[in-house]
């Protein structure tokens, strides 16, 4: 399994990850696509996809925060 960071919505596998995101969270807990696009430009935000044998298997969304 490998973890690949996506930097914008045109990256490979973003559409698969976004489809899963929309099904995994209720509407009141989801970001709008326009908001997600903006947040992905921040260096401390990570939108990572998990791949196994070149197949998308999931995603991780996380922030690097200062202590």
BALOBA-1460 file (C-alpha; in Angstrom, 3 decimals):
// residues 67
<rec num="1" residu="x" x="0.000" y="0.000" z="0.000"/>
<rec num="2" residu="x" x="1.210" y="3.498" z="-0.800"/>
<rec num="3" residu="x" x="-0.025" y="6.932" z="0.230"/>
<rec num="4" residu="x" x="-0.032" y="9.664" z="-2.452"/>
<rec num="5" residu="x" x="-0.655" y="13.343" z="-1.721"/>
<rec num="6" residu="x" x="-2.978" y="15.164" z="-4.106"/>
<rec num="7" residu="x" x="-2.366" y="18.870" z="-4.626"/>
<rec num="8" residu="x" x="-5.418" y="19.852" z="-6.656"/>
<rec num="9" residu="x" x="-8.666" y="18.459" z="-7.961"/>
<rec num="10" residu="x" x="-7.196" y="17.636" z="-11.383"/>
<rec num="11" residu="x" x="-4.761" y="15.092" z="-9.886"/>
<rec num="12" residu="x" x="-5.202" y="11.398" z="-10.629"/>
<rec num="13" residu="x" x="-7.728" y="9.655" z="-8.387"/>
<rec num="14" residu="x" x="-9.241" y="12.866" z="-7.007"/>
<rec num="15" residu="x" x="-12.619" y="12.092" z="-8.578"/>
<rec num="16" residu="x" x="-12.678" y="8.590" z="-7.072"/>
<rec num="17" residu="x" x="-11.696" y="9.967" z="-3.668"/>
<rec num="18" residu="x" x="-14.266" y="12.770" z="-3.865"/>
<rec num="19" residu="x" x="-17.020" y="10.321" z="-4.788"/>
<rec num="20" residu="x" x="-16.172" y="8.221" z="-1.729"/>
<rec num="21" residu="x" x="-15.981" y="11.385" z="0.423"/>
<rec num="22" residu="x" x="-19.487" y="12.408" z="-0.648"/>
<rec num="23" residu="x" x="-20.854" y="8.961" z="0.263"/>
<rec num="24" residu="x" x="-18.901" y="8.605" z="3.513"/>
<rec num="25" residu="x" x="-19.980" y="11.834" z="5.237"/>
<rec num="26" residu="x" x="-23.430" y="13.347" z="5.778"/>
<rec num="27" residu="x" x="-24.055" y="16.628" z="3.916"/>
<rec num="28" residu="x" x="-23.699" y="18.762" z="7.048"/>
<rec num="29" residu="x" x="-20.170" y="17.425" z="7.612"/>
<rec num="30" residu="x" x="-18.879" y="17.771" z="4.038"/>
<rec num="31" residu="x" x="-17.032" y="20.636" z="2.414"/>
<rec num="32" residu="x" x="-18.185" y="22.087" z="-0.860"/>
<rec num="33" residu="x" x="-15.937" y="21.268" z="-3.806"/>
<rec num="34" residu="x" x="-15.042" y="24.964" z="-4.158"/>
<rec num="35" residu="x" x="-13.923" y="25.049" z="-0.509"/>
<rec num="36" residu="x" x="-11.929" y="21.847" z="-0.939"/>
<rec num="37" residu="x" x="-10.203" y="23.323" z="-3.994"/>
<rec num="38" residu="x" x="-9.109" y="26.339" z="-1.950"/>
<rec num="39" residu="x" x="-7.970" y="24.306" z="1.071"/>
<rec num="40" residu="x" x="-5.825" y="22.000" z="-1.059"/>
<rec num="41" residu="x" x="-3.584" y="24.997" z="-1.860"/>
<rec num="42" residu="x" x="-2.524" y="25.250" z="1.791"/>
<rec num="43" residu="x" x="0.845" y="23.632" z="2.494"/>
<rec num="44" residu="x" x="-0.218" y="22.268" z="5.893"/>
<rec num="45" residu="x" x="-3.276" y="20.450" z="4.499"/>
<rec num="46" residu="x" x="-3.025" y="16.944" z="3.059"/>
<rec num="47" residu="x" x="-5.502" y="15.193" z="0.804"/>
<rec num="48" residu="x" x="-3.889" y="11.781" z="0.428"/>
<rec num="49" residu="x" x="-5.146" y="8.758" z="-1.458"/>
<rec num="50" residu="x" x="-4.279" y="5.209" z="-0.503"/>
<rec num="51" residu="x" x="-3.322" y="2.888" z="-3.339"/>
<rec num="52" residu="x" x="-2.771" y="-0.857" z="-3.413"/>
<rec num="53" residu="x" x="-1.436" y="-2.439" z="-6.608"/>
<rec num="54" residu="x" x="-2.366" y="0.750" z="-8.537"/>
<rec num="55" residu="x" x="-5.945" y="0.563" z="-7.281"/>
<rec num="56" residu="x" x="-7.590" y="3.311" z="-5.213"/>
<rec num="57" residu="x" x="-8.608" y="1.959" z="-1.806"/>
<rec num="58" residu="x" x="-9.245" y="5.050" z="0.308"/>
<rec num="59" residu="x" x="-8.223" y="8.531" z="1.385"/>
<rec num="60" residu="x" x="-6.872" y="10.471" z="4.354"/>
<rec num="61" residu="x" x="-7.598" y="14.163" z="4.925"/>
<rec num="62" residu="x" x="-5.389" y="15.799" z="7.545"/>
<rec num="63" residu="x" x="-3.705" y="18.987" z="8.730"/>
<rec num="64" residu="x" x="-0.218" y="19.554" z="10.088"/>
<rec num="65" residu="x" x="-0.728" y="21.686" z="13.182"/>
<rec num="66" residu="x" x="1.867" y="23.426" z="15.317"/>
<rec num="67" residu="x" x="2.186" y="22.256" z="18.925"/>
